[in-house]
Each structure stands twice: as structure tokens, then as C-alpha cells.
Amino acid sequence: MSKIFGGRYEVLDRIGAGGMAIVYKAKDLLLNRVVTIKVLREQFVTDEDFIRRFRREAQSAASLSHPNIVSIYDVGKDGDTEYIVMEYVEGRNLKEIIREYAPLSTEQSINLARQITGAIRNAHENHIIHRDIKPHNILVTADGHAKVTDFGIARAVSSATVTHTGDIVGSVHYLSPEQAKGIQSNEQSDIYSLGIVLYELLTGKVPYDGETPIAIALKHLQQEPVPPSKLNPRIAKELEGVIMRAIAKSPEQRYVSAKELLEDLNHIQAGEPIAWFGLSQASDPEATQTHKGMVKALNPIEVIDAVPIKSVNKRRRILIVGGLVLFLALLVGGIWNYMSVGSTKVPDLTGKTVPVAEDFLKDAELSLDPEVTQEFSDEVDKDLIIRQDPKADNSVKVGRTVKVVVSKGIELVEFPNVIIGQMSKENAINLIKNAGFTGEITLVPMPDDAAKDAVIGQDPMPKSSWPKDGNITLTVSTGPQWSTINMPSVIGKLSSEAKTILVDQNKLVLKIETEVSYTSPEDVVISTIPSPGESVQQGSEVTMVVSRGPGPFAQGLEAQASSNNVMIAQFLAGVQKGRLKEQ
């Protein structure tokens, strides 16, 4: 018997595994569709902090809706097993395609890159960073449609790498320099990783490789990549410029946003020039000097090498001592400035609007952090502050900024349709809870022709916006109300008319039998069980016997044929007797 998660998702097949999860193809028994389930590995189950991050990031990513992003349907728990339910994509991951077909053509590469960049742009505009863009996380269908998966999940995993150090090893080839340094990643980190993917599509190789993950990470930080046109001369210079800008080590030299990158890819696909490309080539005097006069540029290094060792050591000591003096001066100055700044008490900002909070902070000689975080709240009204950091009444230095979290009000979510297909009340309640609704559910019984316990009405209506903690009312069928009736007479009627009378009008369960009849035409009711006028309970089975012909006309033809045969036989017998007399 196959495994069923959450009483709803039946496992059909295992389709893969990674450092974080085992991946299954499954069937959603409630909505009758094929889905993908990622089941977390056991080593993560006992890490409560990771589980909380995992759920939060998955729920955040579930808000994304884009044709090039794999949709997240559900996050659940079955016993001790945590799982995510995702859209099932029939296809292969991009790494498999690269291994088999790379280098891809320029047209194929740009087409895939535009789709992936569009997905990343949509996520970034919704304040979600992927953090693990790599070919393994990009699925491609048979018709070339790309879909990016695992949005937001990498953040939960990367936070857990102190205890699970091997979990991101497979991603090191696509790691941005800031991620390799352990610095907080941002949107430009995704752009860097996407640039590496585009490099690999066009060359069949990653720009940095090595024997160990550490060696590869160091190359991301220190080594310049081989220009992709050296590996694939068919790559145009402008496309190479786009790739090299995307994988620039310094974020300042990289694309600022996925929108900018997508615009340049669109220009290249349309055969249009890129505005910055020619300018960047002409306005880089250092690059020109390096290309034109490498030997001259390196000559001063030979002179420096010729300086006596004692002179070099003396100069080094002077620089070190000078640096230490400067550092101590700055340190003392900083401490002095800190000590000389007065203290103030943080006012209570909770329950206030941002403009009012700014006035309170100004009076306390403090300022509001410009990055105001917003989140849904069931308790605090929209546009009012939920919490603050530092907290109220704390003593802080004058001039400090205070962070606040502002309420977006009660979260309104699209309510599911639970009156479709005579859904049972148990399945309806599960569907409502899986959609995140926590309000009280009231069941109202009502007689109906629908099956017993089927949901026949709902408040709120399907697809309406509803607060997650709002009250819900479901109208549930108590089943049909049957009574005893007299069996209707349908003998002599066509079977279709008789069926309407018995089933639709009188709520009887019909069984149809056929038999040969020379007295009734084809498709006409010959008899019923019970007979017309007899008592019968609605909802019970009755039998209707229908003629399959040939009918009375055929019987007349058969009788005439029989008479003709007799006459012919008698004629032949008379002829035979005449012949015998002649002999």
C-alpha cells in the first residue's frame, strides 16, 4: 500500500533526492491532480529553529505566481515528517540538459536565460531572494519552457549550515563572492549565480572548478574567469559583455537588478545594441593600458624587487607602526565621542502610526529606521506599529535609530471552493485548514438530494477574500428524504422518456434489461418490476424491460414468407408428379 501524506497526497513514485529532501511524484486525492512532494530528511526534523525558518520561507515563496516559477501548493506535517507540496513539472532539470547537449546555441541559451531572469525579477519584486540559483533548480519541459524551483528554501538551509555543513556543497560552483565570504546575500547574488548558469549554457563548463569546495570558493573571490568566447568563439562580444558584467566579483560592477539584465538580453535577442557596452569599452583606461602595454606596466615591479631587503623591512616597520598609531587614535576618538554622547529613553511606539512615532522619537532625540518592515496581524489594526527595537523604556544613546514593524491588517486569503463535486465535510475541512484558515467552522445540516455529509453550501463563497481567522459556515446534506410511492406506468413509452419519469421525477434507481419482442417496437418499454401501481420506496432499485425488436411488422413479414414457401413447395411437388407420369 502506497504512503499517503496528510491523508491527501498519495505517493506514486520517487523521482529524486538532495541534501535537504527526498522528492516524490504524488497524487492529490482531494483535487485529483499530480503534484511533487519534497519530504525533509530526518537530520532536519529535530532542529526546531530550522523547521520554523523552513515553513516561513516556504509560505513566503508560496505567494509567488509566475509562469516560470514552480508553484508551492501546501506545507504540512505528517507525524514527525515535514513536507512541501509543489507543482509537478514534466521535464528534466537544466543540469541534465547541459551534460547532454552543451554548449547550447546562442538562441537557445538566451531564450532560457530570459525565462529564468523573468522568474528571478518577479521574486525580487516581491522581496524574495532565491540564494541557490543553479541548473539543478531549473526544470525545462519538452517544449523548452523553463521553471525555477525552491525559491526561499535555500535561506532556511543556509541558516542551518553550522550543524549541517555538507548541505550546500553542490551549489559552490554557482556561489557569489559575497556568499563565499559569508556576507549577507542580496538580489545581486542571484544575478551572479544566473550569470554562471548562462556561462555554462554557452560553453558547457563552469568558470571556476577545483578539487574541493573551498578551492572553488576561493576562485570565486580571487581568480578572474576565462572569457567565454575563448571556449566558444561563436559567442558574440555583446553577449559576452552581459555575462562578464553579471559575474563581476564586485556587486558595484554587476547588474543592479534582474530587470536591467532582462532588458539587455531582450536587446541581444532583437539584434539591438546595448547602450553601455561600447561606452564601457572606451572609458576603461586601465583595461586599455593593460592590453596595449603589459610589459611597460609591469616594469616598475622589477625596480621594486631590486630594492635591498633591509630597506624594504625598515619601510614595512614604519608602515606598521604608523598604522597602529592611526588605529589607536581613531579608536580613542571613537570611544571619546561615544562616551560624550548623552543617553535617552526609548518611547513606546506600539499602536501608533509611523508619522506619530516619528514625532515621539524626535522629542526623545532619536530617529526612525527608514526600512520599515510590514507584516499581517490579527490583533493590531492596519498601519499601526506592532513592535519596535529597541523596546520601550530602554536607555540608549542620543541619535540612535529605532526599527519598527507595521501592521498590514488582517491577512485576507482566497477562500477555496468546497461545494464542488459533492465534497465530504471531512475533506472540505481539511482543504480549508490546509489553505491556512483557523477560524471556527460551523456545520449546518440540511436535507438534500446530494449524498449524506456532502457540502452543499458555504459562507464565505468560493474564491472570495477572507481573513484567516474568520468564522466559516458549511451547509451539509443530511441525505435525500425518501418516501413510499406507487410504481409509475411507463409501459409502451420510449426508454428515454421512461427513464426521466422513473429517475428524475420519482427518485428511483433504474436497472435496464432488454429482450426480443415481436409485439413491441424496438426501444419501447415492455414491462417493469414492480408492476405499475405497486408500492415502491424512493431510492430503491426497479427493473425496466425494453424491447430490442424486431417488432410486429417483422412478425407479419415472417408469416407472409412462411406462406410463400408453402406455395412454392406445393408447386414444385406438382411439377415432379407430372414428370413421373410422362415416364
Steps between C-alpha positions, in 0.01 A plus 500: 500500500643840397577773755243782537617829655252710693219264406504661157819452296558145374860422402527361147876490441834622634651742249812634673688593815724782619685610811183649647213279385377192319275581205190301406240511225159479666128539440285754681198284581289802587551702180585201278828637363863389488737690732860491620571443870833590660542314829764640737780264602509375857802708607291818468195373688647554849620853420202710612657831391561361153144366476361843588723668239414232247125549540527880500710509183279242325186694587662819376602336171146362462384857438693508169297455183694499173502269195873431550479422874395161639195566718489391864158358590530390860732460800415227747605253766418130520609362836865615529533546123505853357413538132430753223248441222596660169389518138605191302705586190542237230856553376870491589720724711732735314815327631402180319443697179840672535678167551338356187479793257730787609619725359151612398442741214486873571128506421422208737717646777347848481148355489561301819686788668214742429248264659717443809575871535127578475434258787776653714377852422149407618637353824723802568210738443317300771805531729598134472862402424568147375862465628557171319456559126659205317404272208384231744222736621377585149254261331448502123202342322516327161388820324777708660297663779723570803380504862711598803439301817595519871451877544561601860597149610875567472478769768372251756770249401784752500406602855535138608847442352674540836377154592443360150818614325465279193162623385611773256812334359322428172439872449856627539559531123222760485574678830542880490816653653298660779346161585847343499611768750197427720360850441124550480390423144264723302332523159837542328612164640224334295614697192858371547380139524281547191804637315690181586208292364500700174880456473454124539217483245717661232831326579405171666729590792480699822754785527643373830576139588727322744562190706330627817210737575740735682729517197203589276372763746845665507500521121168687514677753725845523340517366144375672186287280274608394152291706254233264363591584138838333560310173555229563239601745220136518381409716802449861391696771682187674631364174645840434656487851649163423657634178653817662632301784655262253666791304656706803603657437841404842632123559535562863398611380155217249470146555375299686763181305428365204305289752307818658356641161404173397334493821296850431365411140414193630316719746305739222397217271394352782289840580343508843665817659647553527875548864601768449768708242312693734270540763772644254750758386246608856412500647851720239669853645481640232729374223273647676195834548675513135597427380146735747326795510731513203732881488505530873577237477767693221671845667473465698827453172684852394397645822646319442830634145514851639468477705825722353778324277752604717799344808340179311434483370860564849641226650285264219603566567873428870452171421323394253772579742786329784318194285439478399867529864614224602259280211613544586869427866430179411322402253772556749781318769305207269437477397866522862608224603261283210618555584867425867443160431337208522740242231568123501455208270566327325208132597480223241458405500131269198491147574382607828337524599134842564348460882480396513867790272594744732320376790713552299820850397389590859407402614850728228642787603263475173314413419138294238316682235297404568135450126434155446645397133504136407443315182593145377540344507846173368638527721811641836385309721258647588161774770493562479875836391646507141631844499666826693516872451554634620743199443722322775690670647812845370402780751553696570179740760361355814346472481121441126479251364246202289606365219281125443485267235358171638364176304468353429157175408674328164494628281218228436244543175308304354209251253646488157332203347318365215715158457334640343184445131425299423816813528718466331840504724807824333620683579174355851496626571853847361411514717187401811698762436770771420244425838339598661833157587641472465879156646573211308656317275252123463556318209333132554410307178407242517220299234309612476136520257211882507533673216684496502878775726653572668163560877522222679307557859613779722637546843655732665391441428132770331284800722408386785722761679717466399864700552821691192608335505842152586368200284590385250235161336442455181298158363405510119506250262338318258727423289193188461284160478677333190346131403513281209380327554160297300247708360214437731200375339176758540224403195288474593134722808540844552347783408737632861521158636601452217749843568656411867555176400675655234724837657586466878476137537606458213749856451635523130418818309421458348154623165368437443125465160335420420133330209323382400153138597429272447195219698664680823610719725281871540577589730802145485641440391863340152515465461878628616842581338833310587716193528282324834455300604806693284750661672802873587472746694721675798343870433469447130445583310179236421238536299177382617159485248211545660155432342159797451272271412205432385239139608583154417351579607140780243486261232626258571210780473248608169649144356476469612137838347418388172660179493286697567184735216580206257530361605162838459331541156657160388375573626148831315489329181624240523215768544238682196627183284479441602136848390403446158656174444302676586170761233570 
